[in-house]
Amino acid sequence: MPQPYPTSSLYVACHLSSIVLALYVACLVAETMAEDINGGGEHVRSEERTT
């Protein structure tokens, strides 16, 4: 099966980096939600309202 792009390794690398970035964002969101549940995100909400 012929490969559509000669730089298939670069294509895969881009996909892997995007997956890693998605996982990183998911971890940040999970931490934010955990702080929200614990009551530590109250001050963040007030700052979002003022700005």
trRosetta pair geometry for C-beta under 8 A, 3 or more apart (Angstrom, degrees):
i j d omega theta_ij theta_ji phi_ij phi_ji
3 6 7.0 119 97 -91 117 32
3 8 5.0 -72 -169 -54 142 135
5 8 5.4 141 81 -71 90 65
5 10 8.0 -98 135 59 131 98
5 11 5.6 114 72 -43 145 137
7 10 4.0 -10 159 26 109 121
7 11 6.3 127 110 -24 75 86
8 11 5.1 -50 -150 34 41 119
8 12 6.3 41 152 -19 70 101
9 12 5.8 -51 -148 36 33 109
9 13 6.3 37 150 -23 64 106
10 13 5.4 -51 -146 35 33 116
10 14 6.5 38 153 -23 64 100
11 14 6.0 -52 -155 30 29 111
11 15 6.8 25 149 -15 62 105
12 15 5.6 -56 -152 37 36 111
12 16 6.2 35 151 -20 69 105
13 16 5.7 -53 -145 37 32 111
13 17 6.3 31 156 -19 65 105
14 17 5.9 -55 -147 37 30 109
14 18 6.4 29 154 -19 64 106
15 18 5.8 -56 -148 36 31 110
15 19 6.4 33 152 -21 65 105
16 19 5.6 -53 -149 34 33 112
16 20 6.4 33 152 -19 65 104
17 20 5.6 -51 -148 36 34 112
17 21 6.3 36 151 -21 65 104
18 21 5.5 -51 -147 36 33 113
18 22 6.4 38 151 -22 64 103
19 22 5.6 -52 -149 34 32 113
19 23 6.5 32 151 -18 64 103
20 23 5.7 -53 -150 36 33 111
20 24 6.4 36 150 -23 65 105
21 24 5.5 -52 -149 34 33 115
21 25 6.5 32 153 -17 65 103
22 25 5.8 -53 -148 37 32 109
22 26 6.3 35 151 -22 64 106
23 26 5.5 -53 -148 35 33 115
23 27 6.5 36 152 -21 65 102
24 27 5.8 -52 -153 32 31 111
24 28 6.7 31 149 -18 63 103
25 28 5.6 -53 -151 35 36 112
25 29 6.4 35 151 -18 67 105
26 29 5.7 -53 -148 37 32 111
26 30 6.3 35 152 -22 65 105
27 30 5.6 -52 -146 35 32 113
27 31 6.5 33 154 -19 64 103
28 31 5.8 -53 -151 35 31 110
28 32 6.4 32 151 -19 64 106
29 32 5.6 -54 -149 36 33 112
29 33 6.3 32 153 -18 66 105
30 33 5.8 -54 -146 37 31 109
30 34 6.3 34 153 -22 64 105
31 34 5.6 -52 -147 34 32 112
31 35 6.5 31 154 -17 64 103
32 35 5.8 -54 -151 36 32 110
32 36 6.4 36 149 -23 64 106
32 41 6.6 80 -174 -102 70 134
32 44 7.9 -116 -149 105 98 171
33 36 5.3 -52 -149 33 35 117
33 37 6.4 35 153 -20 67 102
34 37 5.8 -51 -149 34 32 110
34 38 6.3 23 154 -11 65 110
35 38 5.7 -61 -144 45 31 106
35 40 4.0 -82 -165 74 88 108
35 41 4.5 111 116 -52 96 94
35 44 7.7 69 116 -1 132 139
36 39 7.9 47 177 -66 27 19
36 40 7.5 -81 -59 58 23 67
36 41 3.9 -26 -89 25 63 148
38 41 7.9 103 59 -8 75 85
39 42 6.2 -1 -177 -26 65 112
40 43 8.0 -40 173 21 51 96
41 44 4.8 -50 -163 35 69 120
41 45 6.3 74 141 -26 83 95
42 45 5.9 -56 -158 30 34 110
42 46 6.8 28 150 -16 66 105
43 46 5.7 -53 -150 36 39 111
43 47 6.4 40 151 -21 68 104
44 47 5.8 -55 -152 35 33 111
44 48 6.5 34 150 -21 65 104
45 48 5.6 -53 -150 33 34 111
45 49 6.6 36 152 -22 65 102
46 49 5.7 -50 -152 30 35 113
46 50 6.7 29 154 -17 66 105
47 50 6.0 -56 -148 36 34 106
47 51 6.4 25 159 -15 68 108
48 51 6.3 -58 -143 38 29 103
